[in-house]
Amino acid sequence: MAENIYDEIEIEDMTYDSTLQIYHYPCPCGDRFEIAIADLRDGEDIAVCPSCSLMIRVVFEVDSLPKVDEAEGVQIPVAA
């Protein structure tokens, strides 16, 4: 499958919305690229802009994602 990747972005450069459980990053069209943390945990690394055809590849390590306590729905720190 040929993908039209606009750029590769480090996850540290993205903004995490803990309420919506998504990472987002500004798109040149004025909207923003979005990817759900659940998709990242499942190995997805492509964030899409809902307003245009651009996509970015998110560079990250699964172990560095925020952990979520499923029962409480609260982020817990990653153990060192």
mmJSON file of the N, C-alpha and C atoms, coordinates in Angstrom:
{"data_MODEL":{"atom_site":{
"group_PDB":["ATOM","ATOM","ATOM","ATOM","ATOM","ATOM","ATOM","ATOM","ATOM","ATOM","ATOM","ATOM","ATOM","ATOM","ATOM","ATOM","ATOM","ATOM","ATOM","ATOM","ATOM","ATOM","ATOM","ATOM","ATOM","ATOM","ATOM","ATOM","ATOM","ATOM","ATOM","ATOM","ATOM","ATOM","ATOM","ATOM","ATOM","ATOM","ATOM","ATOM","ATOM","ATOM","ATOM","ATOM","ATOM","ATOM","ATOM","ATOM","ATOM","ATOM","ATOM","ATOM","ATOM","ATOM","ATOM","ATOM","ATOM","ATOM","ATOM","ATOM","ATOM","ATOM","ATOM","ATOM","ATOM","ATOM","ATOM","ATOM","ATOM","ATOM","ATOM","ATOM","ATOM","ATOM","ATOM","ATOM","ATOM","ATOM","ATOM","ATOM","ATOM","ATOM","ATOM","ATOM","ATOM","ATOM","ATOM","ATOM","ATOM","ATOM","ATOM","ATOM","ATOM","ATOM","ATOM","ATOM","ATOM","ATOM","ATOM","ATOM","ATOM","ATOM","ATOM","ATOM","ATOM","ATOM","ATOM","ATOM","ATOM","ATOM","ATOM","ATOM","ATOM","ATOM","ATOM","ATOM","ATOM","ATOM","ATOM","ATOM","ATOM","ATOM","ATOM","ATOM","ATOM","ATOM","ATOM","ATOM","ATOM","ATOM","ATOM","ATOM","ATOM","ATOM","ATOM","ATOM","ATOM","ATOM","ATOM","ATOM","ATOM","ATOM","ATOM","ATOM","ATOM","ATOM","ATOM","ATOM","ATOM","ATOM","ATOM","ATOM","ATOM","ATOM","ATOM","ATOM","ATOM","ATOM","ATOM","ATOM","ATOM","ATOM","ATOM","ATOM","ATOM","ATOM","ATOM","ATOM","ATOM","ATOM","ATOM","ATOM","ATOM","ATOM","ATOM","ATOM","ATOM","ATOM","ATOM","ATOM","ATOM","ATOM","ATOM","ATOM","ATOM","ATOM","ATOM","ATOM","ATOM","ATOM","ATOM","ATOM","ATOM","ATOM","ATOM","ATOM","ATOM","ATOM","ATOM","ATOM","ATOM","ATOM","ATOM","ATOM","ATOM","ATOM","ATOM","ATOM","ATOM","ATOM","ATOM","ATOM","ATOM","ATOM","ATOM","ATOM","ATOM","ATOM","ATOM","ATOM","ATOM","ATOM","ATOM","ATOM","ATOM","ATOM","ATOM","ATOM","ATOM","ATOM","ATOM","ATOM","ATOM","ATOM","ATOM","ATOM","ATOM","ATOM","ATOM","ATOM"],
"id":[1,2,3,4,5,6,7,8,9,10,11,12,13,14,15,16,17,18,19,20,21,22,23,24,25,26,27,28,29,30,31,32,33,34,35,36,37,38,39,40,41,42,43,44,45,46,47,48,49,50,51,52,53,54,55,56,57,58,59,60,61,62,63,64,65,66,67,68,69,70,71,72,73,74,75,76,77,78,79,80,81,82,83,84,85,86,87,88,89,90,91,92,93,94,95,96,97,98,99,100,101,102,103,104,105,106,107,108,109,110,111,112,113,114,115,116,117,118,119,120,121,122,123,124,125,126,127,128,129,130,131,132,133,134,135,136,137,138,139,140,141,142,143,144,145,146,147,148,149,150,151,152,153,154,155,156,157,158,159,160,161,162,163,164,165,166,167,168,169,170,171,172,173,174,175,176,177,178,179,180,181,182,183,184,185,186,187,188,189,190,191,192,193,194,195,196,197,198,199,200,201,202,203,204,205,206,207,208,209,210,211,212,213,214,215,216,217,218,219,220,221,222,223,224,225,226,227,228,229,230,231,232,233,234,235,236,237,238,239,240],
"type_symbol":["N","C","C","N","C","C","N","C","C","N","C","C","N","C","C","N","C","C","N","C","C","N","C","C","N","C","C","N","C","C","N","C","C","N","C","C","N","C","C","N","C","C","N","C","C","N","C","C","N","C","C","N","C","C","N","C","C","N","C","C","N","C","C","N","C","C","N","C","C","N","C","C","N","C","C","N","C","C","N","C","C","N","C","C","N","C","C","N","C","C","N","C","C","N","C","C","N","C","C","N","C","C","N","C","C","N","C","C","N","C","C","N","C","C","N","C","C","N","C","C","N","C","C","N","C","C","N","C","C","N","C","C","N","C","C","N","C","C","N","C","C","N","C","C","N","C","C","N","C","C","N","C","C","N","C","C","N","C","C","N","C","C","N","C","C","N","C","C","N","C","C","N","C","C","N","C","C","N","C","C","N","C","C","N","C","C","N","C","C","N","C","C","N","C","C","N","C","C","N","C","C","N","C","C","N","C","C","N","C","C","N","C","C","N","C","C","N","C","C","N","C","C","N","C","C","N","C","C","N","C","C","N","C","C","N","C","C","N","C","C"],
"label_atom_id":["N","CA","C","N","CA","C","N","CA","C","N","CA","C","N","CA","C","N","CA","C","N","CA","C","N","CA","C","N","CA","C","N","CA","C","N","CA","C","N","CA","C","N","CA","C","N","CA","C","N","CA","C","N","CA","C","N","CA","C","N","CA","C","N","CA","C","N","CA","C","N","CA","C","N","CA","C","N","CA","C","N","CA","C","N","CA","C","N","CA","C","N","CA","C","N","CA","C","N","CA","C","N","CA","C","N","CA","C","N","CA","C","N","CA","C","N","CA","C","N","CA","C","N","CA","C","N","CA","C","N","CA","C","N","CA","C","N","CA","C","N","CA","C","N","CA","C","N","CA","C","N","CA","C","N","CA","C","N","CA","C","N","CA","C","N","CA","C","N","CA","C","N","CA","C","N","CA","C","N","CA","C","N","CA","C","N","CA","C","N","CA","C","N","CA","C","N","CA","C","N","CA","C","N","CA","C","N","CA","C","N","CA","C","N","CA","C","N","CA","C","N","CA","C","N","CA","C","N","CA","C","N","CA","C","N","CA","C","N","CA","C","N","CA","C","N","CA","C","N","CA","C","N","CA","C","N","CA","C","N","CA","C","N","CA","C","N","CA","C","N","CA","C","N","CA","C","N","CA","C"],
"label_alt_id":[null,null,null,null,null,null,null,null,null,null,null,null,null,null,null,null,null,null,null,null,null,null,null,null,null,null,null,null,null,null,null,null,null,null,null,null,null,null,null,null,null,null,null,null,null,null,null,null,null,null,null,null,null,null,null,null,null,null,null,null,null,null,null,null,null,null,null,null,null,null,null,null,null,null,null,null,null,null,null,null,null,null,null,null,null,null,null,null,null,null,null,null,null,null,null,null,null,null,null,null,null,null,null,null,null,null,null,null,null,null,null,null,null,null,null,null,null,null,null,null,null,null,null,null,null,null,null,null,null,null,null,null,null,null,null,null,null,null,null,null,null,null,null,null,null,null,null,null,null,null,null,null,null,null,null,null,null,null,null,null,null,null,null,null,null,null,null,null,null,null,null,null,null,null,null,null,null,null,null,null,null,null,null,null,null,null,null,null,null,null,null,null,null,null,null,null,null,null,null,null,null,null,null,null,null,null,null,null,null,null,null,null,null,null,null,null,null,null,null,null,null,null,null,null,null,null,null,null,null,null,null,null,null,null,null,null,null,null,null,null],
"label_comp_id":["MET","MET","MET","ALA","ALA","ALA","GLU","GLU","GLU","ASN","ASN","ASN","ILE","ILE","ILE","TYR","TYR","TYR","ASP","ASP","ASP","GLU","GLU","GLU","ILE","ILE","ILE","GLU","GLU","GLU","ILE","ILE","ILE","GLU","GLU","GLU","ASP","ASP","ASP","MET","MET","MET","THR","THR","THR","TYR","TYR","TYR","ASP","ASP","ASP","SER","SER","SER","THR","THR","THR","LEU","LEU","LEU","GLN","GLN","GLN","ILE","ILE","ILE","TYR","TYR","TYR","HIS","HIS","HIS","TYR","TYR","TYR","PRO","PRO","PRO","CYS","CYS","CYS","PRO","PRO","PRO","CYS","CYS","CYS","GLY","GLY","GLY","ASP","ASP","ASP","ARG","ARG","ARG","PHE","PHE","PHE","GLU","GLU","GLU","ILE","ILE","ILE","ALA","ALA","ALA","ILE","ILE","ILE","ALA","ALA","ALA","ASP","ASP","ASP","LEU","LEU","LEU","ARG","ARG","ARG","ASP","ASP","ASP","GLY","GLY","GLY","GLU","GLU","GLU","ASP","ASP","ASP","ILE","ILE","ILE","ALA","ALA","ALA","VAL","VAL","VAL","CYS","CYS","CYS","PRO","PRO","PRO","SER","SER","SER","CYS","CYS","CYS","SER","SER","SER","LEU","LEU","LEU","MET","MET","MET","ILE","ILE","ILE","ARG","ARG","ARG","VAL","VAL","VAL","VAL","VAL","VAL","PHE","PHE","PHE","GLU","GLU","GLU","VAL","VAL","VAL","ASP","ASP","ASP","SER","SER","SER","LEU","LEU","LEU","PRO","PRO","PRO","LYS","LYS","LYS","VAL","VAL","VAL","ASP","ASP","ASP","GLU","GLU","GLU","ALA","ALA","ALA","GLU","GLU","GLU","GLY","GLY","GLY","VAL","VAL","VAL","GLN","GLN","GLN","ILE","ILE","ILE","PRO","PRO","PRO","VAL","VAL","VAL","ALA","ALA","ALA","ALA","ALA","ALA"],
"label_asym_id":["A","A","A","A","A","A","A","A","A","A","A","A","A","A","A","A","A","A","A","A","A","A","A","A","A","A","A","A","A","A","A","A","A","A","A","A","A","A","A","A","A","A","A","A","A","A","A","A","A","A","A","A","A","A","A","A","A","A","A","A","A","A","A","A","A","A","A","A","A","A","A","A","A","A","A","A","A","A","A","A","A","A","A","A","A","A","A","A","A","A","A","A","A","A","A","A","A","A","A","A","A","A","A","A","A","A","A","A","A","A","A","A","A","A","A","A","A","A","A","A","A","A","A","A","A","A","A","A","A","A","A","A","A","A","A","A","A","A","A","A","A","A","A","A","A","A","A","A","A","A","A","A","A","A","A","A","A","A","A","A","A","A","A","A","A","A","A","A","A","A","A","A","A","A","A","A","A","A","A","A","A","A","A","A","A","A","A","A","A","A","A","A","A","A","A","A","A","A","A","A","A","A","A","A","A","A","A","A","A","A","A","A","A","A","A","A","A","A","A","A","A","A","A","A","A","A","A","A","A","A","A","A","A","A","A","A","A","A","A","A"],
"label_entity_id":["1","1","1","1","1","1","1","1","1","1","1","1","1","1","1","1","1","1","1","1","1","1","1","1","1","1","1","1","1","1","1","1","1","1","1","1","1","1","1","1","1","1","1","1","1","1","1","1","1","1","1","1","1","1","1","1","1","1","1","1","1","1","1","1","1","1","1","1","1","1","1","1","1","1","1","1","1","1","1","1","1","1","1","1","1","1","1","1","1","1","1","1","1","1","1","1","1","1","1","1","1","1","1","1","1","1","1","1","1","1","1","1","1","1","1","1","1","1","1","1","1","1","1","1","1","1","1","1","1","1","1","1","1","1","1","1","1","1","1","1","1","1","1","1","1","1","1","1","1","1","1","1","1","1","1","1","1","1","1","1","1","1","1","1","1","1","1","1","1","1","1","1","1","1","1","1","1","1","1","1","1","1","1","1","1","1","1","1","1","1","1","1","1","1","1","1","1","1","1","1","1","1","1","1","1","1","1","1","1","1","1","1","1","1","1","1","1","1","1","1","1","1","1","1","1","1","1","1","1","1","1","1","1","1","1","1","1","1","1","1"],
"label_seq_id":[1,1,1,2,2,2,3,3,3,4,4,4,5,5,5,6,6,6,7,7,7,8,8,8,9,9,9,10,10,10,11,11,11,12,12,12,13,13,13,14,14,14,15,15,15,16,16,16,17,17,17,18,18,18,19,19,19,20,20,20,21,21,21,22,22,22,23,23,23,24,24,24,25,25,25,26,26,26,27,27,27,28,28,28,29,29,29,30,30,30,31,31,31,32,32,32,33,33,33,34,34,34,35,35,35,36,36,36,37,37,37,38,38,38,39,39,39,40,40,40,41,41,41,42,42,42,43,43,43,44,44,44,45,45,45,46,46,46,47,47,47,48,48,48,49,49,49,50,50,50,51,51,51,52,52,52,53,53,53,54,54,54,55,55,55,56,56,56,57,57,57,58,58,58,59,59,59,60,60,60,61,61,61,62,62,62,63,63,63,64,64,64,65,65,65,66,66,66,67,67,67,68,68,68,69,69,69,70,70,70,71,71,71,72,72,72,73,73,73,74,74,74,75,75,75,76,76,76,77,77,77,78,78,78,79,79,79,80,80,80],
"pdbx_PDB_ins_code":[null,null,null,null,null,null,null,null,null,null,null,null,null,null,null,null,null,null,null,null,null,null,null,null,null,null,null,null,null,null,null,null,null,null,null,null,null,null,null,null,null,null,null,null,null,null,null,null,null,null,null,null,null,null,null,null,null,null,null,null,null,null,null,null,null,null,null,null,null,null,null,null,null,null,null,null,null,null,null,null,null,null,null,null,null,null,null,null,null,null,null,null,null,null,null,null,null,null,null,null,null,null,null,null,null,null,null,null,null,null,null,null,null,null,null,null,null,null,null,null,null,null,null,null,null,null,null,null,null,null,null,null,null,null,null,null,null,null,null,null,null,null,null,null,null,null,null,null,null,null,null,null,null,null,null,null,null,null,null,null,null,null,null,null,null,null,null,null,null,null,null,null,null,null,null,null,null,null,null,null,null,null,null,null,null,null,null,null,null,null,null,null,null,null,null,null,null,null,null,null,null,null,null,null,null,null,null,null,null,null,null,null,null,null,null,null,null,null,null,null,null,null,null,null,null,null,null,null,null,null,null,null,null,null,null,null,null,null,null,null],
"Cartn_x":[0.849,0.0,0.892,0.71,1.49,0.839,1.624,1.102,1.724,0.925,1.399,1.676,2.882,3.254,3.831,3.213,3.648,4.939,5.04,6.204,6.235,7.379,7.499,7.667,6.857,6.828,7.075,7.994,8.235,7.013,6.61,5.424,5.592,6.838,7.096,6.713,6.651,6.284,4.778,4.025,2.58,1.951,0.681,-0.054,-1.002,-1.012,-1.89,-3.116,-4.293,-5.555,-6.053,-5.893,-6.248,-7.756,-8.556,-10.008,-10.466,-9.942,-10.326,-9.44,-8.329,-7.39,-6.777,-6.414,-5.785,-4.549,-3.628,-2.522,-2.884,-2.497,-2.737,-1.547,-1.501,-0.395,-0.944,-0.523,-1.072,-0.808,-1.821,-1.702,-1.567,-0.833,-0.7,-2.027,-3.066,-4.355,-5.119,-4.637,-5.3,-6.018,-6.247,-6.865,-5.734,-5.895,-4.826,-4.864,-3.681,-3.553,-3.974,-4.626,-5.058,-4.823,-4.454,-4.367,-4.713,-5.541,-5.979,-4.869,-4.773,-3.744,-3.972,-5.219,-5.506,-4.907,-4.969,-4.377,-2.858,-2.251,-0.802,-0.42,-1.183,-0.902,-1.037,-1.899,-2.096,-1.064,-0.101,0.961,0.731,-0.404,-0.647,0.309,0.822,1.716,1.387,0.215,-0.178,-1.303,-1.034,-2.054,-2.588,-3.898,-4.513,-5.173,-5.256,-5.978,-7.386,-8.416,-9.784,-10.237,-9.483,-9.907,-9.211,-8.085,-7.371,-6.791,-6.031,-5.535,-4.171,-3.631,-2.299,-2.295,-1.157,-0.934,0.49,0.702,2.049,2.318,3.597,4.01,4.463,3.93,4.268,5.406,6.501,7.655,7.538,7.406,7.191,7.582,7.667,7.87,6.637,6.045,4.823,5.02,6.192,6.457,6.442,6.605,6.643,5.272,4.238,2.895,2.336,1.456,0.826,0.037,0.154,-0.586,-1.949,-2.952,-4.297,-4.781,-5.263,-5.882,-7.294,-7.564,-8.832,-10.026,-9.893,-11.013,-11.367,-10.365,-10.577,-10.578,-9.931,-9.818,-8.863,-7.922,-6.99,-5.583,-4.845,-3.461,-2.648,-1.75,-0.818,0.585,1.555,2.912,3.522,4.419,5.159,6.212,6.283,7.272,8.677,9.599,10.968,11.759],
"Cartn_y":[-1.184,0.0,1.243,2.094,3.325,4.381,4.964,5.986,7.327,8.374,9.715,10.412,10.202,10.741,12.144,13.114,14.506,14.722,14.093,14.312,13.22,13.121,12.254,13.156,12.928,13.789,12.95,13.406,12.744,12.981,11.949,12.061,13.156,13.425,14.476,15.857,16.009,17.284,17.432,16.378,16.414,16.778,17.156,17.497,16.354,15.938,14.852,15.417,15.023,15.413,14.22,14.278,13.133,12.907,13.931,13.77,12.951,13.309,12.606,11.399,11.266,10.159,10.174,11.382,11.504,12.393,12.149,13.058,13.876,15.146,15.957,16.857,17.321,18.129,19.025,20.311,21.221,20.756,20.875,20.559,21.87,21.873,23.104,23.658,22.82,23.297,24.123,24.124,24.877,23.995,22.742,21.787,21.115,19.863,19.18,17.678,17.094,15.647,15.061,13.897,13.262,11.76,11.184,9.737,9.37,8.353,7.913,7.121,7.27,6.542,5.031,4.597,3.167,2.652,3.467,3.074,2.978,3.913,3.871,2.608,2.256,1.042,-0.211,-0.141,-1.273,-1.296,-0.342,-0.337,0.585,1.279,2.253,3.415,3.964,5.117,6.226,6.169,7.182,8.036,9.344,10.298,10.993,11.19,11.798,13.117,13.982,15.236,15.006,15.325,15.093,16.066,17.147,18.157,18.071,17.388,17.286,15.881,15.641,14.28,14.002,14.954,14.764,13.781,13.066,12.137,12.343,12.063,12.08,10.739,10.374,9.181,9.646,9.021,9.356,8.441,9.054,8.295,8.189,6.939,6.736,5.322,5.106,3.779,3.465,2.301,1.924,2.017,1.63,1.656,3.065,4.091,5.458,6.136,5.453,6.045,6.111,7.096,7.156,5.874,5.367,4.167,4.587,3.765,4.065,2.911,3.24,2.24,2.04,0.881,0.627,0.798,0.419,0.498,1.941,2.763,4.151,5.121,4.746,5.656,6.808,6.58,7.626,7.253,8.248,7.99,7.684,6.687,6.405,6.496,6.911,7.082,5.763,5.861,4.682,4.351,3.09,2.669,2.761,3.26,3.428,2.156],
"Cartn_z":[0.0,0.0,0.0,-0.966,-1.05,-0.169,0.705,1.6,1.245,1.301,1.025,2.354,2.893,4.197,4.022,4.684,4.61,5.393,6.584,7.436,8.506,9.19,10.361,11.57,12.586,13.771,15.017,15.846,17.136,18.029,18.747,19.594,20.653,21.051,22.042,21.503,20.171,19.558,19.367,19.705,19.572,20.917,20.89,22.107,22.438,23.704,24.133,24.827,24.374,24.997,25.804,27.132,27.977,28.046,27.802,27.808,26.601,25.42,24.193,23.904,24.656,24.469,23.058,22.587,21.272,21.352,20.437,20.199,18.976,18.965,17.777,17.492,16.227,15.734,14.634,14.57,13.563,12.125,11.287,9.863,9.089,7.985,7.191,6.69,6.593,6.092,7.137,8.377,9.432,10.435,10.09,11.015,11.801,12.2,12.914,12.633,12.605,12.501,13.836,13.815,15.053,14.978,16.132,16.253,17.693,17.838,19.164,19.838,21.149,21.887,21.771,21.666,21.498,20.185,19.135,17.853,17.968,18.689,18.893,19.65,20.676,21.443,20.585,19.553,18.641,17.513,17.547,16.553,15.366,15.327,14.26,14.45,13.359,13.495,12.501,11.876,10.908,11.483,11.607,12.042,10.793,10.747,9.572,9.934,8.926,9.084,8.55,9.345,8.884,7.791,7.554,6.584,5.234,5.166,3.893,3.768,2.744,2.488,3.117,3.874,4.438,5.606,5.724,6.825,7.326,8.609,9.168,9.835,9.866,10.601,11.977,13.012,14.393,14.835,15.273,15.746,17.265,17.754,19.193,19.584,20.89,21.453,22.291,22.094,22.81,24.311,24.795,26.242,26.823,25.998,26.509,26.494,26.0,25.986,27.397,27.66,28.984,29.241,30.458,30.837,31.365,31.132,31.61,32.466,33.652,34.517,33.979,33.396,32.722,33.655,34.911,35.843,36.183,36.329,36.747,35.582,34.459,33.327,33.631,34.537,34.965,34.521,34.04,33.664,34.902,34.775,35.846,35.271,36.053,35.508,35.079,34.114,33.639,34.679,35.089,36.084,35.494,36.281,35.796,35.953],
"occupancy":[1.0,1.0,1.0,1.0,1.0,1.0,1.0,1.0,1.0,1.0,1.0,1.0,1.0,1.0,1.0,1.0,1.0,1.0,1.0,1.0,1.0,1.0,1.0,1.0,1.0,1.0,1.0,1.0,1.0,1.0,1.0,1.0,1.0,1.0,1.0,1.0,1.0,1.0,1.0,1.0,1.0,1.0,1.0,1.0,1.0,1.0,1.0,1.0,1.0,1.0,1.0,1.0,1.0,1.0,1.0,1.0,1.0,1.0,1.0,1.0,1.0,1.0,1.0,1.0,1.0,1.0,1.0,1.0,1.0,1.0,1.0,1.0,1.0,1.0,1.0,1.0,1.0,1.0,1.0,1.0,1.0,1.0,1.0,1.0,1.0,1.0,1.0,1.0,1.0,1.0,1.0,1.0,1.0,1.0,1.0,1.0,1.0,1.0,1.0,1.0,1.0,1.0,1.0,1.0,1.0,1.0,1.0,1.0,1.0,1.0,1.0,1.0,1.0,1.0,1.0,1.0,1.0,1.0,1.0,1.0,1.0,1.0,1.0,1.0,1.0,1.0,1.0,1.0,1.0,1.0,1.0,1.0,1.0,1.0,1.0,1.0,1.0,1.0,1.0,1.0,1.0,1.0,1.0,1.0,1.0,1.0,1.0,1.0,1.0,1.0,1.0,1.0,1.0,1.0,1.0,1.0,1.0,1.0,1.0,1.0,1.0,1.0,1.0,1.0,1.0,1.0,1.0,1.0,1.0,1.0,1.0,1.0,1.0,1.0,1.0,1.0,1.0,1.0,1.0,1.0,1.0,1.0,1.0,1.0,1.0,1.0,1.0,1.0,1.0,1.0,1.0,1.0,1.0,1.0,1.0,1.0,1.0,1.0,1.0,1.0,1.0,1.0,1.0,1.0,1.0,1.0,1.0,1.0,1.0,1.0,1.0,1.0,1.0,1.0,1.0,1.0,1.0,1.0,1.0,1.0,1.0,1.0,1.0,1.0,1.0,1.0,1.0,1.0,1.0,1.0,1.0,1.0,1.0,1.0,1.0,1.0,1.0,1.0,1.0,1.0],
"B_iso_or_equiv":[0.0,0.0,0.0,0.0,0.0,0.0,0.0,0.0,0.0,0.0,0.0,0.0,0.0,0.0,0.0,0.0,0.0,0.0,0.0,0.0,0.0,0.0,0.0,0.0,0.0,0.0,0.0,0.0,0.0,0.0,0.0,0.0,0.0,0.0,0.0,0.0,0.0,0.0,0.0,0.0,0.0,0.0,0.0,0.0,0.0,0.0,0.0,0.0,0.0,0.0,0.0,0.0,0.0,0.0,0.0,0.0,0.0,0.0,0.0,0.0,0.0,0.0,0.0,0.0,0.0,0.0,0.0,0.0,0.0,0.0,0.0,0.0,0.0,0.0,0.0,0.0,0.0,0.0,0.0,0.0,0.0,0.0,0.0,0.0,0.0,0.0,0.0,0.0,0.0,0.0,0.0,0.0,0.0,0.0,0.0,0.0,0.0,0.0,0.0,0.0,0.0,0.0,0.0,0.0,0.0,0.0,0.0,0.0,0.0,0.0,0.0,0.0,0.0,0.0,0.0,0.0,0.0,0.0,0.0,0.0,0.0,0.0,0.0,0.0,0.0,0.0,0.0,0.0,0.0,0.0,0.0,0.0,0.0,0.0,0.0,0.0,0.0,0.0,0.0,0.0,0.0,0.0,0.0,0.0,0.0,0.0,0.0,0.0,0.0,0.0,0.0,0.0,0.0,0.0,0.0,0.0,0.0,0.0,0.0,0.0,0.0,0.0,0.0,0.0,0.0,0.0,0.0,0.0,0.0,0.0,0.0,0.0,0.0,0.0,0.0,0.0,0.0,0.0,0.0,0.0,0.0,0.0,0.0,0.0,0.0,0.0,0.0,0.0,0.0,0.0,0.0,0.0,0.0,0.0,0.0,0.0,0.0,0.0,0.0,0.0,0.0,0.0,0.0,0.0,0.0,0.0,0.0,0.0,0.0,0.0,0.0,0.0,0.0,0.0,0.0,0.0,0.0,0.0,0.0,0.0,0.0,0.0,0.0,0.0,0.0,0.0,0.0,0.0,0.0,0.0,0.0,0.0,0.0,0.0,0.0,0.0,0.0,0.0,0.0,0.0],
"pdbx_formal_charge":[null,null,null,null,null,null,null,null,null,null,null,null,null,null,null,null,null,null,null,null,null,null,null,null,null,null,null,null,null,null,null,null,null,null,null,null,null,null,null,null,null,null,null,null,null,null,null,null,null,null,null,null,null,null,null,null,null,null,null,null,null,null,null,null,null,null,null,null,null,null,null,null,null,null,null,null,null,null,null,null,null,null,null,null,null,null,null,null,null,null,null,null,null,null,null,null,null,null,null,null,null,null,null,null,null,null,null,null,null,null,null,null,null,null,null,null,null,null,null,null,null,null,null,null,null,null,null,null,null,null,null,null,null,null,null,null,null,null,null,null,null,null,null,null,null,null,null,null,null,null,null,null,null,null,null,null,null,null,null,null,null,null,null,null,null,null,null,null,null,null,null,null,null,null,null,null,null,null,null,null,null,null,null,null,null,null,null,null,null,null,null,null,null,null,null,null,null,null,null,null,null,null,null,null,null,null,null,null,null,null,null,null,null,null,null,null,null,null,null,null,null,null,null,null,null,null,null,null,null,null,null,null,null,null,null,null,null,null,null,null],
"auth_seq_id":[1,1,1,2,2,2,3,3,3,4,4,4,5,5,5,6,6,6,7,7,7,8,8,8,9,9,9,10,10,10,11,11,11,12,12,12,13,13,13,14,14,14,15,15,15,16,16,16,17,17,17,18,18,18,19,19,19,20,20,20,21,21,21,22,22,22,23,23,23,24,24,24,25,25,25,26,26,26,27,27,27,28,28,28,29,29,29,30,30,30,31,31,31,32,32,32,33,33,33,34,34,34,35,35,35,36,36,36,37,37,37,38,38,38,39,39,39,40,40,40,41,41,41,42,42,42,43,43,43,44,44,44,45,45,45,46,46,46,47,47,47,48,48,48,49,49,49,50,50,50,51,51,51,52,52,52,53,53,53,54,54,54,55,55,55,56,56,56,57,57,57,58,58,58,59,59,59,60,60,60,61,61,61,62,62,62,63,63,63,64,64,64,65,65,65,66,66,66,67,67,67,68,68,68,69,69,69,70,70,70,71,71,71,72,72,72,73,73,73,74,74,74,75,75,75,76,76,76,77,77,77,78,78,78,79,79,79,80,80,80],
"auth_comp_id":["MET","MET","MET","ALA","ALA","ALA","GLU","GLU","GLU","ASN","ASN","ASN","ILE","ILE","ILE","TYR","TYR","TYR","ASP","ASP","ASP","GLU","GLU","GLU","ILE","ILE","ILE","GLU","GLU","GLU","ILE","ILE","ILE","GLU","GLU","GLU","ASP","ASP","ASP","MET","MET","MET","THR","THR","THR","TYR","TYR","TYR","ASP","ASP","ASP","SER","SER","SER","THR","THR","THR","LEU","LEU","LEU","GLN","GLN","GLN","ILE","ILE","ILE","TYR","TYR","TYR","HIS","HIS","HIS","TYR","TYR","TYR","PRO","PRO","PRO","CYS","CYS","CYS","PRO","PRO","PRO","CYS","CYS","CYS","GLY","GLY","GLY","ASP","ASP","ASP","ARG","ARG","ARG","PHE","PHE","PHE","GLU","GLU","GLU","ILE","ILE","ILE","ALA","ALA","ALA","ILE","ILE","ILE","ALA","ALA","ALA","ASP","ASP","ASP","LEU","LEU","LEU","ARG","ARG","ARG","ASP","ASP","ASP","GLY","GLY","GLY","GLU","GLU","GLU","ASP","ASP","ASP","ILE","ILE","ILE","ALA","ALA","ALA","VAL","VAL","VAL","CYS","CYS","CYS","PRO","PRO","PRO","SER","SER","SER","CYS","CYS","CYS","SER","SER","SER","LEU","LEU","LEU","MET","MET","MET","ILE","ILE","ILE","ARG","ARG","ARG","VAL","VAL","VAL","VAL","VAL","VAL","PHE","PHE","PHE","GLU","GLU","GLU","VAL","VAL","VAL","ASP","ASP","ASP","SER","SER","SER","LEU","LEU","LEU","PRO","PRO","PRO","LYS","LYS","LYS","VAL","VAL","VAL","ASP","ASP","ASP","GLU","GLU","GLU","ALA","ALA","ALA","GLU","GLU","GLU","GLY","GLY","GLY","VAL","VAL","VAL","GLN","GLN","GLN","ILE","ILE","ILE","PRO","PRO","PRO","VAL","VAL","VAL","ALA","ALA","ALA","ALA","ALA","ALA"],
"auth_asym_id":["A","A","A","A","A","A","A","A","A","A","A","A","A","A","A","A","A","A","A","A","A","A","A","A","A","A","A","A","A","A","A","A","A","A","A","A","A","A","A","A","A","A","A","A","A","A","A","A","A","A","A","A","A","A","A","A","A","A","A","A","A","A","A","A","A","A","A","A","A","A","A","A","A","A","A","A","A","A","A","A","A","A","A","A","A","A","A","A","A","A","A","A","A","A","A","A","A","A","A","A","A","A","A","A","A","A","A","A","A","A","A","A","A","A","A","A","A","A","A","A","A","A","A","A","A","A","A","A","A","A","A","A","A","A","A","A","A","A","A","A","A","A","A","A","A","A","A","A","A","A","A","A","A","A","A","A","A","A","A","A","A","A","A","A","A","A","A","A","A","A","A","A","A","A","A","A","A","A","A","A","A","A","A","A","A","A","A","A","A","A","A","A","A","A","A","A","A","A","A","A","A","A","A","A","A","A","A","A","A","A","A","A","A","A","A","A","A","A","A","A","A","A","A","A","A","A","A","A","A","A","A","A","A","A","A","A","A","A","A","A"],
"auth_atom_id":["N","CA","C","N","CA","C","N","CA","C","N","CA","C","N","CA","C","N","CA","C","N","CA","C","N","CA","C","N","CA","C","N","CA","C","N","CA","C","N","CA","C","N","CA","C","N","CA","C","N","CA","C","N","CA","C","N","CA","C","N","CA","C","N","CA","C","N","CA","C","N","CA","C","N","CA","C","N","CA","C","N","CA","C","N","CA","C","N","CA","C","N","CA","C","N","CA","C","N","CA","C","N","CA","C","N","CA","C","N","CA","C","N","CA","C","N","CA","C","N","CA","C","N","CA","C","N","CA","C","N","CA","C","N","CA","C","N","CA","C","N","CA","C","N","CA","C","N","CA","C","N","CA","C","N","CA","C","N","CA","C","N","CA","C","N","CA","C","N","CA","C","N","CA","C","N","CA","C","N","CA","C","N","CA","C","N","CA","C","N","CA","C","N","CA","C","N","CA","C","N","CA","C","N","CA","C","N","CA","C","N","CA","C","N","CA","C","N","CA","C","N","CA","C","N","CA","C","N","CA","C","N","CA","C","N","CA","C","N","CA","C","N","CA","C","N","CA","C","N","CA","C","N","CA","C","N","CA","C","N","CA","C","N","CA","C","N","CA","C","N","CA","C","N","CA","C","N","CA","C"],
"pdbx_PDB_model_num":[1,1,1,1,1,1,1,1,1,1,1,1,1,1,1,1,1,1,1,1,1,1,1,1,1,1,1,1,1,1,1,1,1,1,1,1,1,1,1,1,1,1,1,1,1,1,1,1,1,1,1,1,1,1,1,1,1,1,1,1,1,1,1,1,1,1,1,1,1,1,1,1,1,1,1,1,1,1,1,1,1,1,1,1,1,1,1,1,1,1,1,1,1,1,1,1,1,1,1,1,1,1,1,1,1,1,1,1,1,1,1,1,1,1,1,1,1,1,1,1,1,1,1,1,1,1,1,1,1,1,1,1,1,1,1,1,1,1,1,1,1,1,1,1,1,1,1,1,1,1,1,1,1,1,1,1,1,1,1,1,1,1,1,1,1,1,1,1,1,1,1,1,1,1,1,1,1,1,1,1,1,1,1,1,1,1,1,1,1,1,1,1,1,1,1,1,1,1,1,1,1,1,1,1,1,1,1,1,1,1,1,1,1,1,1,1,1,1,1,1,1,1,1,1,1,1,1,1,1,1,1,1,1,1,1,1,1,1,1,1]
}}}
